[in-house]
Amino acid sequence: MTKYELAIDIITFFEQCKLKAYKCPAGIWTIGYGSTKNVTLGMEITLDQANERLESDLHDSEKKVFTALKVNVNDNCYAALLSLGFNLTTRSAIMLINHLNKDEKLFREKMLLYCKDINKQFLKGLKIRRICERLLCEGREWKSIAKELQPKQVKIDKILEREKELFS
């Protein structure tokens, strides 16, 4: 897979496609695969439009990454950065990428901490996504871990325990 296919794979895994506008957990109008640009109450789109928005949002994410990234990374890490850029505010993405520019080990530790929404609320889904983005960055299998941790009955303690096992 190319770095773009890897990025689309992880983004579409975590961002379920919804063709009717909805408010995300942070209270932001969202549509398609997590697109927030010019989304309004009652808006509906087609699957083709959702895919077009995803491509556009991925391009915007890539601009964030390219602007800040000063080191070479492999395709897996680049895809993880695109996913992070897609999901984080520009400010947060740049702060995180600046850690990568200075120290890759610190970056990998810090990326696991970006699991709060813009209202500073911890979201279990973001924690799982950060774990999977790090696994992708490291060239490790992430989908089975995501599927293991995503069911509603899985408590945060189990997720944090699994995180320690994966990265200790």
C-alpha positions as CSV (number, residue, x, y, z in Angstrom):
1,M,0.0,0.0,0.0
2,T,1.1,3.6,-0.6
3,K,1.3,6.1,2.2
4,Y,-2.0,7.6,1.0
5,E,-3.7,4.2,0.9
6,L,-2.4,3.4,4.4
7,A,-3.7,6.8,5.7
8,I,-7.1,6.3,4.1
9,D,-7.3,2.8,5.6
10,I,-6.7,4.0,9.1
11,I,-8.8,7.2,8.8
12,T,-11.8,5.3,7.3
13,F,-11.5,2.6,9.9
14,F,-11.9,5.2,12.7
15,E,-14.2,7.7,10.9
16,Q,-17.3,5.9,9.9
17,C,-18.9,7.4,6.8
18,K,-22.1,9.2,7.7
19,L,-24.0,10.9,4.8
20,K,-26.1,13.1,7.1
21,A,-24.6,15.9,9.2
22,Y,-24.2,15.1,12.9
23,K,-22.5,16.6,15.9
24,C,-19.3,14.8,16.9
25,P,-18.5,14.3,20.6
26,A,-16.9,17.8,20.7
27,G,-20.2,19.3,19.4
28,I,-18.9,20.1,15.9
29,W,-21.0,19.5,12.8
30,T,-19.5,16.7,10.9
31,I,-20.3,14.7,7.7
32,G,-18.8,11.9,5.6
33,Y,-15.5,10.5,7.0
34,G,-15.1,13.1,9.8
35,S,-15.2,16.2,7.5
36,T,-16.0,19.4,9.3
37,K,-15.5,22.0,6.6
38,N,-18.7,24.0,5.8
39,V,-21.0,21.4,7.4
40,T,-24.4,22.6,8.5
41,L,-27.5,21.2,10.3
42,G,-29.6,19.1,7.9
43,M,-26.8,18.7,5.3
44,E,-26.8,15.5,3.3
45,I,-24.2,14.2,0.8
46,T,-23.6,11.2,-1.4
47,L,-20.9,8.6,-1.0
48,D,-19.0,10.1,-3.9
49,Q,-19.1,13.5,-2.2
50,A,-17.9,11.9,1.1
51,N,-15.0,10.4,-0.8
52,E,-14.2,13.8,-2.4
53,R,-14.3,15.5,1.0
54,L,-12.0,12.8,2.4
55,E,-9.5,13.4,-0.5
56,S,-9.7,17.2,0.2
57,D,-9.3,16.8,3.9
58,L,-6.4,14.4,3.4
59,H,-4.7,17.1,1.2
60,D,-5.2,19.7,4.0
61,S,-3.8,17.2,6.5
62,E,-0.8,16.7,4.2
63,K,-0.2,20.5,4.1
64,K,-0.2,20.6,7.9
65,V,2.3,17.7,8.0
66,F,4.6,19.1,5.2
67,T,4.7,22.5,6.8
68,A,6.0,21.2,10.1
69,L,7.9,18.0,9.2
70,K,11.7,18.5,9.0
71,V,12.8,14.9,9.1
72,N,12.5,12.0,6.8
73,V,10.0,9.3,7.8
74,N,8.9,6.0,6.2
75,D,5.6,5.6,4.5
76,N,3.9,4.0,7.6
77,C,4.9,6.9,9.8
78,Y,3.9,9.4,7.1
79,A,0.5,7.7,6.9
80,A,0.2,7.9,10.7
81,L,1.1,11.6,10.6
82,L,-1.6,12.2,7.9
83,S,-4.1,10.5,10.2
84,L,-3.0,12.6,13.1
85,G,-3.1,15.8,11.0
86,F,-6.6,14.8,9.8
87,N,-7.9,14.3,13.3
88,L,-6.0,17.1,15.3
89,T,-6.2,20.8,15.1
90,T,-3.4,22.4,13.1
91,R,-1.9,23.8,16.3
92,S,-1.9,20.3,18.0
93,A,-0.6,18.6,14.9
94,I,2.3,21.1,14.5
95,M,3.2,20.8,18.2
96,L,3.3,17.0,17.9
97,I,5.3,17.0,14.7
98,N,7.8,19.4,16.3
99,H,8.5,16.7,18.9
100,L,9.2,14.3,16.0
101,N,11.6,16.8,14.5
102,K,13.6,16.9,17.7
103,D,13.3,13.3,19.1
104,E,11.5,10.4,17.6
105,K,11.2,8.5,20.9
106,L,9.6,11.5,22.6
107,F,7.2,11.9,19.6
108,R,6.1,8.3,20.0
109,E,5.4,8.8,23.7
110,K,3.6,12.2,23.2
111,M,1.4,11.0,20.3
112,L,-0.3,8.6,22.8
113,L,-1.4,11.6,24.9
114,Y,-3.5,13.3,22.2
115,C,-6.8,11.7,23.2
116,K,-8.9,14.6,24.3
117,D,-11.4,16.5,22.2
118,I,-11.3,20.3,21.7
119,N,-13.3,20.6,24.9
120,K,-10.6,18.8,26.8
121,Q,-12.8,15.7,27.3
122,F,-11.0,12.3,27.3
123,L,-12.4,10.1,24.6
124,K,-11.8,6.3,24.7
125,G,-12.0,6.2,20.9
126,L,-9.2,8.7,20.5
127,K,-7.0,6.7,22.9
128,I,-7.5,3.6,20.7
129,R,-6.8,5.6,17.6
130,R,-3.6,7.0,19.0
131,I,-2.4,3.5,19.9
132,C,-3.2,2.3,16.4
133,E,-1.5,5.3,14.7
134,R,1.6,4.6,16.8
135,L,1.5,0.9,15.8
136,L,1.1,2.0,12.1
137,C,4.0,4.4,12.5
138,E,6.2,1.6,13.8
139,G,5.1,-0.7,10.9
140,R,3.2,-3.0,13.2
141,E,-0.3,-4.5,12.7
142,W,-2.9,-2.2,14.2
143,K,-6.3,-3.4,12.9
144,S,-6.6,-6.4,15.2
145,I,-5.7,-4.2,18.2
146,A,-8.4,-1.7,17.2
147,K,-11.0,-4.4,16.9
148,E,-9.9,-5.9,20.2
149,L,-10.2,-2.6,22.1
150,Q,-13.2,-1.0,20.4
151,P,-16.2,-2.9,21.8
152,K,-18.2,-0.7,24.3
153,Q,-17.7,-3.3,27.1
154,V,-13.9,-2.8,27.0
155,K,-13.1,-0.5,29.9
156,I,-10.4,2.1,29.8
157,D,-8.3,0.2,32.3
158,K,-8.0,-2.7,29.8
159,I,-7.0,-0.2,27.1
160,L,-4.3,1.3,29.2
161,E,-3.0,-2.1,30.2
162,R,-2.9,-3.2,26.6
163,E,-1.1,0.1,25.7
164,K,1.6,-0.7,28.3
165,E,2.0,-4.2,26.9
166,L,2.4,-2.9,23.3
167,F,4.9,-0.1,24.1
168,S,6.9,-1.2,27.1
